[in-house]
């Protein structure tokens, strides 16, 4: 099955998270890999929410390279799509659909890789394992679930994450900590606001403090500085009632040595005792050694394939590597996938078709250099 046909099929599975419902997509992928000789198993963190693990029966003690991608996608958003988001419409060098870039094109390229190797170099299949996850878009739920299970993942020589990088190898990414920040007031009739205590006014002052928040931590040499974004805010019930509660969602992208405990204490200190700070979720940052021998080998082969000089770069978004890296024995990790990062979560999301075939070649070369 060619990579484009594979991707169109993957797009057709409506794995919007929430609710996710990755079961049919996982079953399809599992069937393909089993036909190539892989042994597959699934682990549900919730009903119909499986993470698929596929390993080739080992005839040696060689530690495999782990390739990973997530099957869930985000919602379609509020804007109307001009193409059917689940049909894989093709126009020129672009294929459109929800999840094309983020990140079903990466999964399609990985599957096509082993289909090719099954014909060209079948002995190399034992050097490969796959982890295709559910629930990545909501805090890497599926990845953290399998990472916490005994005797499931095993160790990996290296980890390749097929997130959208336009096939440029990245050696890590920031982590993420999310909080609900809530202000409280007292309800009253809007015609007599002096009898109430307006929680929205308090929220406005909190917003100013958050905008000026100082992390008081040195910039990381690879990941840069942490960032803070207020992504949502809600409060009040009716226009004629003084609001007694306002809640905002705060997204912090973290670098190494930042913990949710320390961040929570810092926020509470800056915002004051009358503001509630509640942890929602957290994922770790990842940064591989750029001088690692395997990382350098990937840089070298991608320079040849892309015909550009590869510089050390990282991603601002998080990936399932946050959960899998430690569980796999902390192997060197590369983010490398055919999607366009700028297309992730957007209306009329697309991926360049030429990048998919390029990713297949990259993945094959990564495996072959480990022969």
C-alpha positions, 0 to 999 in steps of 0.5 A, a space after each residue: 500500500 503506497 504512502 498516500 493511500 495509507 494516509 488517506 485511509 488514516 485520515 478517514 478514521 475520525 479520531 478527534 480528541 475528545 472523545 478520541 475513539 482510536 480503536 478502529 485506527 489502531 486495528 487497521 494499523 495493527 493488521 498491516 503490521 501483523 501481515 509484515 510479521 510484527 507482534 502487536 498488542 494494545 493497552 486501553 487507558 479508557 474504553 476504545 482508547 488503545 495504544 498500539 505496541 508492535 515489535 518484531 520477534 527478535 532473533 538476536 539481542 539487538 535493542 530496537 529503534 522505537 518509532 512513535 506517533 499519535 492517532 488522535 487529532 484535534 477538533 475541526 475548529 470554529 471556521 468552516 473547512 473548504 475541503 472535506 476534513 476526512 477525505 484526503 483531498 489532493 491538490 497539487 503537492 498537498 493532501 488536505 485533512 484533519 491530522 495530515 500534518 499532526 500527525 498521520 502523515 508521520 504514521 503513514 511514512 513509518 508504516 510504508 518504511 516497514 513495508 519497503 524493508 519487508 521486501 528490501 531488507 527483511 532482516 532489519 525489521 527486528 531493529 524496529 518497534 512501534 508505539 502508536 498512541 491514543 490521547 496525545 493531544 490531551 496530555 499524552 494520556 496513552 503514552 503515560 499509561 503504557 509507560 507506567 505498565 511493567 514489562 510492556 515497552 522494554 528498552 530502545 536504542 533510540 526514539 524517533 517521534 514523527 511529529 511535524 518538523 518538515 523532516 528537519 531533525 529536532 533534538 528535543 522539546 519543551 515541557 508543559 504545565 497547565 493550571 486553572 487560575 480562579 478568582 472569587 467575588 460576591 454576587 449582587 445586582 448589577 444596579 448595585 455593584 457596591 453590594 458585591 465583589 466583582 471577580 472579573 475585576 480581580 481577574 483583570 488584575 491577575 491577568 496583568 500579573 501573569 502577563 508580567 510573570 518572571 520565571 526567574 530562571 536562566 535560558 536553557 542552551 537548547 530549549 530557550 526560555 519558558 513561556 506563559 499563555 492565558 488560553 481561555 477565560 470564563 466568568 459570570 452568569 448574566 450581564 445584570 449580575 456582579 460575577 462571583 467567580 472567574 476562571 482562566 486556563 494558563 499554559 506554561 511551556 517549561 524547560 529542564 529543572 522547572 517543576 509543577 510544584 515550584 511553578 505553583 508556589 511561584 504563581 501563588 506567591 505572585 497572585 496572592 492568597 485569594 487566588 486559587 491555582 489548580 494543576 490540570 496536567 503536566 508533561 516533561 521537557 526533552 533534550 538529547 545531547 547534540 554530540 551523541 553518536 546516533 544523533 550525529 549520524 541522523 544529522 549527517 544522513 538528513 544533510 545528505 537527504 535534504 541537501 542543507 546544513 543541519 543545525 541544532 534545533 528544538 520544538 516549542 510543542 510537547 510530544 509523547 517523548 515526554 512519557 516514553 523517553 524515560 520508560 524506554 531507558 532514556 535513549 537519544 531522541 529525534 523529532 522528525 516527521 513530514 508534516 508542517 508544524 505551522 499547519 497543526 490544529 489549523 483549518 484546511 490542514 495539509 501536508 506536502 505529499 513530497 515530504 511524505 515520501 521523503 520521510 519514508 526514505 529518511 526512516 529507512 536510512 535511519 534503520 539501515 545505518 543501524 544494521 
